[in-house]
């Protein structure tokens, strides 16, 4: 059958996890449900040796239904040994982060997030 699936995220869960080339850092995208039928996607970068988080920020907020979070979930890639980037399924780069310092070298504007929400 075709049609709109009625899938929702009810509990916090890890969507993607990737380790960098030398195994020093782990990057994760976590889906966190919020009140008001919203869903946050958070990027977390952790140093495996010291167990400290070098970066932990919300990427986008979407509606908590299948089509909305399907657009927001994308790919997590290591651009270089110490730089991680996240793209959505629309082909937009959401953020690019240096894992050593936790500084963003690129971040998409908040207005872009409205693409995931129904009008």
N, CA, C and O atoms as a GROMACS GRO file, in nm:
protein
  476
    1UNK      N    1   0.084  -0.119   0.000
    1UNK     CA    2   0.000   0.000   0.000
    1UNK      C    3   0.088   0.124   0.000
    1UNK      O    4   0.194   0.128   0.062
    2UNK      N    5   0.040   0.224  -0.070
    2UNK     CA    6   0.110   0.352  -0.071
    2UNK      C    7   0.035   0.450   0.018
    2UNK      O    8  -0.084   0.434   0.046
    3UNK      N    9   0.107   0.549   0.061
    3UNK     CA   10   0.046   0.650   0.146
    3UNK      C   11   0.147   0.700   0.246
    3UNK      O   12   0.262   0.658   0.247
    4UNK      N   13   0.102   0.790   0.329
    4UNK     CA   14   0.189   0.852   0.428
    4UNK      C   15   0.202   0.760   0.550
    4UNK      O   16   0.102   0.732   0.615
    5UNK      N   17   0.322   0.714   0.581
    5UNK     CA   18   0.339   0.632   0.700
    5UNK      C   19   0.320   0.714   0.827
    5UNK      O   20   0.352   0.833   0.829
    6UNK      N   21   0.268   0.652   0.929
    6UNK     CA   22   0.240   0.722   1.054
    6UNK      C   23   0.349   0.696   1.157
    6UNK      O   24   0.320   0.660   1.271
    7UNK      N   25   0.473   0.713   1.117
    7UNK     CA   26   0.585   0.688   1.206
    7UNK      C   27   0.622   0.814   1.282
    7UNK      O   28   0.622   0.924   1.226
    8UNK      N   29   0.652   0.798   1.411
    8UNK     CA   30   0.695   0.908   1.497
    8UNK      C   31   0.809   0.860   1.585
    8UNK      O   32   0.820   0.741   1.614
    9UNK      N   33   0.892   0.953   1.629
    9UNK     CA   34   0.999   0.921   1.723
    9UNK      C   35   0.946   0.952   1.863
    9UNK      O   36   0.908   1.065   1.892
   10UNK      N   37   0.943   0.851   1.950
   10UNK     CA   38   0.887   0.868   2.084
   10UNK      C   39   0.995   0.884   2.192
   10UNK      O   40   0.972   0.950   2.293
   11UNK      N   41   1.111   0.823   2.170
   11UNK     CA   42   1.218   0.831   2.269
   11UNK      C   43   1.346   0.877   2.201
   11UNK      O   44   1.361   0.867   2.080
   12UNK      N   45   1.438   0.928   2.283
   12UNK     CA   46   1.567   0.973   2.230
   12UNK      C   47   1.644   0.853   2.176
   12UNK      O   48   1.652   0.749   2.242
   13UNK      N   49   1.700   0.867   2.057
   13UNK     CA   50   1.780   0.757   2.003
   13UNK      C   51   1.889   0.810   1.912
   13UNK      O   52   1.877   0.918   1.853
   14UNK      N   53   1.995   0.732   1.901
   14UNK     CA   54   2.108   0.767   1.815
   14UNK      C   55   2.073   0.725   1.673
   14UNK      O   56   2.038   0.609   1.648
   15UNK      N   57   2.081   0.819   1.580
   15UNK     CA   58   2.050   0.790   1.441
   15UNK      C   59   2.172   0.740   1.366
   15UNK      O   60   2.166   0.638   1.299
   16UNK      N   61   2.284   0.812   1.376
   16UNK     CA   62   2.406   0.772   1.306
   16UNK      C   63   2.526   0.790   1.396
   16UNK      O   64   2.529   0.881   1.480
   17UNK      N   65   2.625   0.704   1.379
   17UNK     CA   66   2.751   0.713   1.451
   17UNK      C   67   2.864   0.682   1.354
   17UNK      O   68   2.858   0.583   1.280
   18UNK      N   69   2.967   0.766   1.354
   18UNK     CA   70   3.085   0.741   1.271
   18UNK      C   71   3.209   0.782   1.346
   18UNK      O   72   3.211   0.882   1.418
   19UNK      N   73   3.315   0.702   1.329
   19UNK     CA   74   3.444   0.730   1.390
   19UNK      C   75   3.537   0.788   1.284
   19UNK      O   76   3.530   0.750   1.167
   20UNK      N   77   3.625   0.880   1.325
   20UNK     CA   78   3.719   0.936   1.228
   20UNK      C   79   3.829   0.834   1.196
   20UNK      O   80   3.836   0.728   1.257
   21UNK      N   81   3.914   0.867   1.100
   21UNK     CA   82   4.012   0.773   1.047
   21UNK      C   83   4.108   0.713   1.148
   21UNK      O   84   4.141   0.595   1.138
   22UNK      N   85   4.153   0.791   1.245
   22UNK     CA   86   4.247   0.737   1.342
   22UNK      C   87   4.179   0.687   1.469
   22UNK      O   88   4.247   0.642   1.562
   23UNK      N   89   4.048   0.694   1.476
   23UNK     CA   90   3.973   0.640   1.589
   23UNK      C   91   3.975   0.725   1.713
   23UNK      O   92   3.940   0.676   1.821
   24UNK      N   93   4.015   0.852   1.703
   24UNK     CA   94   4.024   0.938   1.820
   24UNK      C   95   3.891   1.004   1.854
   24UNK      O   96   3.861   1.028   1.971
   25UNK      N   97   3.810   1.035   1.753
   25UNK     CA   98   3.682   1.104   1.775
   25UNK      C   99   3.566   1.022   1.721
   25UNK      O  100   3.579   0.950   1.622
   26UNK      N  101   3.452   1.036   1.788
   26UNK     CA  102   3.327   0.974   1.743
   26UNK      C  103   3.226   1.086   1.725
   26UNK      O  104   3.212   1.172   1.812
   27UNK      N  105   3.154   1.085   1.612
   27UNK     CA  106   3.047   1.182   1.588
   27UNK      C  107   2.915   1.106   1.583
   27UNK      O  108   2.905   1.000   1.523
   28UNK      N  109   2.813   1.164   1.647
   28UNK     CA  110   2.681   1.102   1.650
   28UNK      C  111   2.574   1.205   1.619
   28UNK      O  112   2.586   1.322   1.656
   29UNK      N  113   2.469   1.161   1.549
   29UNK     CA  114   2.348   1.241   1.534
   29UNK      C  115   2.242   1.175   1.621
   29UNK      O  116   2.211   1.057   1.605
   30UNK      N  117   2.185   1.252   1.713
   30UNK     CA  118   2.087   1.201   1.807
   30UNK      C  119   1.953   1.268   1.780
   30UNK      O  120   1.947   1.390   1.760
   31UNK      N  121   1.846   1.189   1.779
   31UNK     CA  122   1.709   1.240   1.761
   31UNK      C  123   1.644   1.251   1.898
   31UNK      O  124   1.635   1.152   1.971
   32UNK      N  125   1.600   1.372   1.933
   32UNK     CA  126   1.541   1.396   2.064
   32UNK      C  127   1.401   1.453   2.047
   32UNK      O  128   1.386   1.563   1.993
   33UNK      N  129   1.296   1.380   2.091
   33UNK     CA  130   1.160   1.435   2.082
   33UNK      C  131   1.140   1.546   2.185
   33UNK      O  132   1.192   1.539   2.296
   34UNK      N  133   1.063   1.649   2.145
   34UNK     CA  134   1.030   1.760   2.234
   34UNK      C  135   0.879   1.771   2.244
   34UNK      O  136   0.805   1.703   2.173
   35UNK      N  137   0.835   1.858   2.332
   35UNK     CA  138   0.692   1.886   2.340
   35UNK      C  139   0.648   1.958   2.213
   35UNK      O  140   0.733   1.997   2.133
   36UNK      N  141   0.521   1.975   2.195
   36UNK     CA  142   0.463   2.045   2.079
   36UNK      C  143   0.488   1.971   1.947
   36UNK      O  144   0.496   2.034   1.841
   37UNK      N  145   0.500   1.838   1.953
   37UNK     CA  146   0.515   1.758   1.831
   37UNK      C  147   0.639   1.794   1.750
   37UNK      O  148   0.635   1.789   1.627
   38UNK      N  149   0.747   1.830   1.816
   38UNK     CA  150   0.872   1.866   1.749
   38UNK      C  151   0.978   1.762   1.777
   38UNK      O  152   0.967   1.683   1.871
   39UNK      N  153   1.082   1.763   1.693
   39UNK     CA  154   1.192   1.668   1.704
   39UNK      C  155   1.322   1.743   1.676
   39UNK      O  156   1.335   1.810   1.574
   40UNK      N  157   1.419   1.730   1.767
   40UNK     CA  158   1.549   1.794   1.750
   40UNK      C  159   1.651   1.693   1.700
   40UNK      O  160   1.650   1.576   1.740
   41UNK      N  161   1.739   1.740   1.613
   41UNK     CA  162   1.855   1.662   1.571
   41UNK      C  163   1.978   1.730   1.629
   41UNK      O  164   2.002   1.848   1.603
   42UNK      N  165   2.055   1.657   1.708
   42UNK     CA  166   2.171   1.711   1.778
   42UNK      C  167   2.296   1.640   1.730
   42UNK      O  168   2.299   1.517   1.720
   43UNK      N  169   2.400   1.717   1.699
   43UNK     CA  170   2.530   1.661   1.664
   43UNK      C  171   2.618   1.661   1.788
   43UNK      O  172   2.634   1.764   1.854
   44UNK      N  173   2.674   1.544   1.820
   44UNK     CA  174   2.762   1.529   1.936
   44UNK      C  175   2.894   1.472   1.888
   44UNK      O  176   2.897   1.368   1.822
   45UNK      N  177   3.005   1.540   1.920
   45UNK     CA  178   3.138   1.492   1.886
   45UNK      C  179   3.211   1.468   2.018
   45UNK      O  180   3.222   1.556   2.102
   46UNK      N  181   3.262   1.345   2.033
   46UNK     CA  182   3.325   1.306   2.159
   46UNK      C  183   3.467   1.255   2.135
   46UNK      O  184   3.492   1.182   2.039
   47UNK      N  185   3.559   1.296   2.223
   47UNK     CA  186   3.696   1.244   2.222
   47UNK      C  187   3.694   1.110   2.293
   47UNK      O  188   3.648   1.101   2.407
   48UNK      N  189   3.742   1.004   2.228
   48UNK     CA  190   3.735   0.870   2.286
   48UNK      C  191   3.833   0.849   2.400
   48UNK      O  192   3.805   0.770   2.490
   49UNK      N  193   3.947   0.918   2.398
   49UNK     CA  194   4.045   0.901   2.505
   49UNK      C  195   4.001   0.967   2.634
   49UNK      O  196   3.999   0.904   2.740
   50UNK      N  197   3.964   1.095   2.626
   50UNK     CA  198   3.932   1.171   2.746
   50UNK      C  199   3.784   1.166   2.781
   50UNK      O  200   3.744   1.212   2.888
   51UNK      N  201   3.701   1.111   2.692
   51UNK     CA  202   3.556   1.101   2.712
   51UNK      C  203   3.487   1.236   2.724
   51UNK      O  204   3.376   1.245   2.777
   52UNK      N  205   3.551   1.343   2.675
   52UNK     CA  206   3.490   1.476   2.680
   52UNK      C  207   3.422   1.506   2.547
   52UNK      O  208   3.461   1.454   2.442
   53UNK      N  209   3.320   1.590   2.554
   53UNK     CA  210   3.249   1.632   2.434
   53UNK      C  211   3.312   1.761   2.383
   53UNK      O  212   3.320   1.860   2.456
   54UNK      N  213   3.357   1.760   2.257
   54UNK     CA  214   3.414   1.882   2.200
   54UNK      C  215   3.308   1.966   2.131
   54UNK      O  216   3.327   2.085   2.109
   55UNK      N  217   3.195   1.903   2.096
   55UNK     CA  218   3.087   1.975   2.029
   55UNK      C  219   2.956   1.906   2.060
   55UNK      O  220   2.947   1.783   2.050
   56UNK      N  221   2.854   1.982   2.098
   56UNK     CA  222   2.723   1.926   2.125
   56UNK      C  223   2.620   2.036   2.108
   56UNK      O  224   2.594   2.114   2.200
   57UNK      N  225   2.560   2.043   1.987
   57UNK     CA  226   2.462   2.148   1.958
   57UNK      C  227   2.351   2.094   1.870
   57UNK      O  228   2.368   1.996   1.798
   58UNK      N  229   2.236   2.160   1.879
   58UNK     CA  230   2.120   2.125   1.797
   58UNK      C  231   2.144   2.170   1.654
   58UNK      O  232   2.184   2.284   1.630
   59UNK      N  233   2.118   2.081   1.560
   59UNK     CA  234   2.131   2.116   1.418
   59UNK      C  235   2.003   2.177   1.366
   59UNK      O  236   2.003   2.291   1.319
   60UNK      N  237   1.894   2.102   1.374
   60UNK     CA  238   1.765   2.149   1.324
   60UNK      C  239   1.654   2.097   1.414
   60UNK      O  240   1.671   2.000   1.488
   61UNK      N  241   1.538   2.163   1.405
   61UNK     CA  242   1.416   2.118   1.470
   61UNK      C  243   1.313   2.092   1.362
   61UNK      O  244   1.291   2.177   1.276
   62UNK      N  245   1.249   1.976   1.366
   62UNK     CA  246   1.151   1.941   1.264
   62UNK      C  247   1.020   1.903   1.330
   62UNK      O  248   1.011   1.891   1.452
   63UNK      N  249   0.917   1.885   1.247
   63UNK     CA  250   0.795   1.824   1.296
   63UNK      C  251   0.823   1.677   1.321
   63UNK      O  252   0.905   1.617   1.252
   64UNK      N  253   0.755   1.619   1.419
   64UNK     CA  254   0.780   1.480   1.454
   64UNK      C  255   0.686   1.388   1.375
   64UNK      O  256   0.599   1.322   1.432
   65UNK      N  257   0.706   1.384   1.245
   65UNK     CA  258   0.637   1.285   1.162
   65UNK      C  259   0.732   1.241   1.052
   65UNK      O  260   0.834   1.305   1.028
   66UNK      N  261   0.699   1.134   0.985
   66UNK     CA  262   0.791   1.064   0.897
   66UNK      C  263   0.853   1.151   0.788
   66UNK      O  264   0.975   1.154   0.774
   67UNK      N  265   0.772   1.222   0.711
   67UNK     CA  266   0.825   1.297   0.598
   67UNK      C  267   0.917   1.410   0.644
   67UNK      O  268   1.017   1.439   0.578
   68UNK      N  269   0.884   1.474   0.755
   68UNK     CA  270   0.964   1.585   0.803
   68UNK      C  271   1.101   1.540   0.850
   68UNK      O  272   1.202   1.596   0.808
   69UNK      N  273   1.107   1.438   0.938
   69UNK     CA  274   1.239   1.398   0.985
   69UNK      C  275   1.315   1.316   0.882
   69UNK      O  276   1.436   1.301   0.893
   70UNK      N  277   1.245   1.262   0.783
   70UNK     CA  278   1.314   1.193   0.674
   70UNK      C  279   1.397   1.292   0.590
   70UNK      O  280   1.506   1.259   0.544
   71UNK      N  281   1.343   1.413   0.572
   71UNK     CA  282   1.417   1.516   0.499
   71UNK      C  283   1.537   1.567   0.579
   71UNK      O  284   1.643   1.594   0.523
   72UNK      N  285   1.520   1.579   0.712
   72UNK     CA  286   1.625   1.636   0.795
   72UNK      C  287   1.740   1.539   0.819
   72UNK      O  288   1.856   1.580   0.826
   73UNK      N  289   1.708   1.410   0.833
   73UNK     CA  290   1.815   1.312   0.855
   73UNK      C  291   1.894   1.297   0.726
   73UNK      O  292   1.836   1.280   0.619
   74UNK      N  293   2.021   1.304   0.736
   74UNK     CA  294   2.101   1.295   0.615
   74UNK      C  295   2.224   1.213   0.638
   74UNK      O  296   2.220   1.106   0.699
   75UNK      N  297   2.334   1.263   0.587
   75UNK     CA  298   2.459   1.188   0.600
   75UNK      C  299   2.556   1.261   0.690
   75UNK      O  300   2.560   1.384   0.696
   76UNK      N  301   2.634   1.183   0.759
   76UNK     CA  302   2.738   1.231   0.849
   76UNK      C  303   2.869   1.182   0.790
   76UNK      O  304   2.890   1.062   0.774
   77UNK      N  305   2.959   1.276   0.756
   77UNK     CA  306   3.082   1.237   0.689
   77UNK      C  307   3.201   1.309   0.750
   77UNK      O  308   3.191   1.424   0.792
   78UNK      N  309   3.314   1.239   0.752
   78UNK     CA  310   3.438   1.301   0.793
   78UNK      C  311   3.502   1.360   0.669
   78UNK      O  312   3.548   1.287   0.581
   79UNK      N  313   3.506   1.492   0.660
   79UNK     CA  314   3.562   1.564   0.545
   79UNK      C  315   3.714   1.549   0.544
   79UNK      O  316   3.774   1.528   0.438
   80UNK      N  317   3.775   1.560   0.661
   80UNK     CA  318   3.917   1.536   0.677
   80UNK      C  319   3.934   1.460   0.807
   80UNK      O  320   3.836   1.420   0.869
   81UNK      N  321   4.057   1.440   0.850
   81UNK     CA  322   4.081   1.361   0.970
   81UNK      C  323   4.020   1.424   1.094
   81UNK      O  324   3.976   1.352   1.184
   82UNK      N  325   4.016   1.557   1.101
   82UNK     CA  326   3.963   1.626   1.219
   82UNK      C  327   3.848   1.721   1.187
   82UNK      O  328   3.825   1.815   1.262
   83UNK      N  329   3.776   1.699   1.080
   83UNK     CA  330   3.662   1.782   1.045
   83UNK      C  331   3.546   1.694   1.005
   83UNK      O  332   3.559   1.608   0.918
   84UNK      N  333   3.431   1.716   1.070
   84UNK     CA  334   3.310   1.639   1.040
   84UNK      C  335   3.206   1.733   0.982
   84UNK      O  336   3.198   1.850   1.021
   85UNK      N  337   3.126   1.683   0.888
   85UNK     CA  338   3.021   1.763   0.824
   85UNK      C  339   2.892   1.681   0.820
   85UNK      O  340   2.894   1.559   0.811
   86UNK      N  341   2.779   1.753   0.826
   86UNK     CA  342   2.648   1.689   0.822
   86UNK      C  343   2.567   1.752   0.709
   86UNK      O  344   2.555   1.874   0.701
   87UNK      N  345   2.511   1.667   0.622
   87UNK     CA  346   2.422   1.711   0.515
   87UNK      C  347   2.283   1.656   0.542
   87UNK      O  348   2.269   1.551   0.605
   88UNK      N  349   2.179   1.727   0.496
   88UNK     CA  350   2.044   1.672   0.504
   88UNK      C  351   2.012   1.599   0.374
   88UNK      O  352   2.094   1.597   0.282
   89UNK      N  353   1.893   1.540   0.366
   89UNK     CA  354   1.854   1.465   0.246
   89UNK      C  355   1.817   1.556   0.130
   89UNK      O  356   1.795   1.507   0.019
   90UNK      N  357   1.808   1.686   0.152
   90UNK     CA  358   1.782   1.781   0.044
   90UNK      C  359   1.912   1.825  -0.022
   90UNK      O  360   1.910   1.900  -0.120
   91UNK      N  361   2.026   1.780   0.031
   91UNK     CA  362   2.155   1.813  -0.027
   91UNK      C  363   2.219   1.938   0.029
   91UNK      O  364   2.320   1.985  -0.024
   92UNK      N  365   2.164   1.995   0.137
   92UNK     CA  366   2.221   2.114   0.199
   92UNK      C  367   2.318   2.073   0.309
   92UNK      O  368   2.289   1.982   0.388
   93UNK      N  369   2.432   2.140   0.315
   93UNK     CA  370   2.524   2.116   0.426
   93UNK      C  371   2.472   2.192   0.547
   93UNK      O  372   2.455   2.314   0.541
   94UNK      N  373   2.447   2.121   0.656
   94UNK     CA  374   2.394   2.184   0.777
   94UNK      C  375   2.504   2.246   0.862
   94UNK      O  376   2.491   2.360   0.907
   95UNK      N  377   2.612   2.172   0.882
   95UNK     CA  378   2.720   2.222   0.967
   95UNK      C  379   2.850   2.150   0.931
   95UNK      O  380   2.850   2.036   0.884
   96UNK      N  381   2.961   2.221   0.954
   96UNK     CA  382   3.093   2.161   0.941
   96UNK      C  383   3.171   2.204   1.065
   96UNK      O  384   3.181   2.324   1.094
   97UNK      N  385   3.227   2.108   1.138
   97UNK     CA  386   3.287   2.134   1.268
   97UNK      C  387   3.428   2.078   1.275
   97UNK      O  388   3.455   1.967   1.230
   98UNK      N  389   3.519   2.158   1.332
   98UNK     CA  390   3.653   2.110   1.364
   98UNK      C  391   3.645   2.037   1.498
   98UNK      O  392   3.603   2.095   1.598
   99UNK      N  393   3.685   1.911   1.500
   99UNK     CA  394   3.669   1.832   1.622
   99UNK      C  395   3.772   1.866   1.729
   99UNK      O  396   3.746   1.846   1.848
  100UNK      N  397   3.885   1.918   1.691
  100UNK     CA  398   3.987   1.952   1.790
  100UNK      C  399   3.946   2.072   1.874
  100UNK      O  400   3.964   2.072   1.996
  101UNK      N  401   3.891   2.174   1.810
  101UNK     CA  402   3.855   2.297   1.882
  101UNK      C  403   3.705   2.307   1.910
  101UNK      O  404   3.664   2.380   2.000
  102UNK      N  405   3.622   2.235   1.835
  102UNK     CA  406   3.477   2.246   1.850
  102UNK      C  407   3.419   2.367   1.780
  102UNK      O  408   3.302   2.400   1.800
  103UNK      N  409   3.500   2.436   1.698
  103UNK     CA  410   3.452   2.554   1.626
  103UNK      C  411   3.385   2.515   1.496
  103UNK      O  412   3.429   2.423   1.427
  104UNK      N  413   3.277   2.587   1.465
  104UNK     CA  414   3.206   2.565   1.339
  104UNK      C  415   3.275   2.645   1.230
  104UNK      O  416   3.295   2.766   1.244
  105UNK      N  417   3.310   2.579   1.121
  105UNK     CA  418   3.364   2.653   1.007
  105UNK      C  419   3.253   2.686   0.908
  105UNK      O  420   3.271   2.768   0.818
  106UNK      N  421   3.137   2.621   0.926
  106UNK     CA  422   3.021   2.652   0.842
  106UNK      C  423   2.896   2.608   0.917
  106UNK      O  424   2.895   2.504   0.982
  107UNK      N  425   2.789   2.689   0.909
  107UNK     CA  426   2.659   2.652   0.966
  107UNK      C  427   2.551   2.717   0.882
  107UNK      O  428   2.560   2.834   0.846
  108UNK      N  429   2.447   2.639   0.849
  108UNK     CA  430   2.338   2.689   0.766
  108UNK      C  431   2.249   2.781   0.849
  108UNK      O  432   2.241   2.768   0.971
  109UNK      N  433   2.182   2.874   0.783
  109UNK     CA  434   2.095   2.969   0.853
  109UNK      C  435   1.971   2.900   0.908
  109UNK      O  436   1.927   2.798   0.855
  110UNK      N  437   1.915   2.955   1.016
  110UNK     CA  438   1.796   2.897   1.079
  110UNK      C  439   1.673   2.902   0.988
  110UNK      O  440   1.583   2.820   1.004
  111UNK      N  441   1.669   2.994   0.893
  111UNK     CA  442   1.554   3.003   0.803
  111UNK      C  443   1.540   2.876   0.718
  111UNK      O  444   1.430   2.842   0.675
  112UNK      N  445   1.651   2.809   0.695
  112UNK     CA  446   1.647   2.688   0.615
  112UNK      C  447   1.565   2.578   0.682
  112UNK      O  448   1.506   2.494   0.614
  113UNK      N  449   1.562   2.577   0.815
  113UNK     CA  450   1.491   2.472   0.888
  113UNK      C  451   1.343   2.469   0.858
  113UNK      O  452   1.278   2.366   0.881
  114UNK      N  453   1.287   2.577   0.809
  114UNK     CA  454   1.144   2.579   0.778
  114UNK      C  455   1.110   2.484   0.662
  114UNK      O  456   0.993   2.452   0.642
  115UNK      N  457   1.209   2.440   0.587
  115UNK     CA  458   1.185   2.346   0.477
  115UNK      C  459   1.134   2.212   0.529
  115UNK      O  460   1.069   2.139   0.455
  116UNK      N  461   1.163   2.179   0.656
  116UNK     CA  462   1.122   2.052   0.712
  116UNK      C  463   0.985   2.058   0.779
  116UNK      O  464   0.929   1.954   0.814
  117UNK      N  465   0.931   2.177   0.796
  117UNK     CA  466   0.805   2.192   0.868
  117UNK      C  467   0.690   2.223   0.772
  117UNK      O  468   0.708   2.294   0.673
  118UNK      N  469   0.574   2.170   0.804
  118UNK     CA  470   0.456   2.199   0.721
  118UNK      C  471   0.414   2.343   0.742
  118UNK      O  472   0.429   2.400   0.850
  119UNK      N  473   0.362   2.400   0.637
  119UNK     CA  474   0.321   2.541   0.647
  119UNK      C  475   0.173   2.550   0.678
  119UNK      O  476   0.119   2.659   0.690
   0.00000   0.00000   0.00000
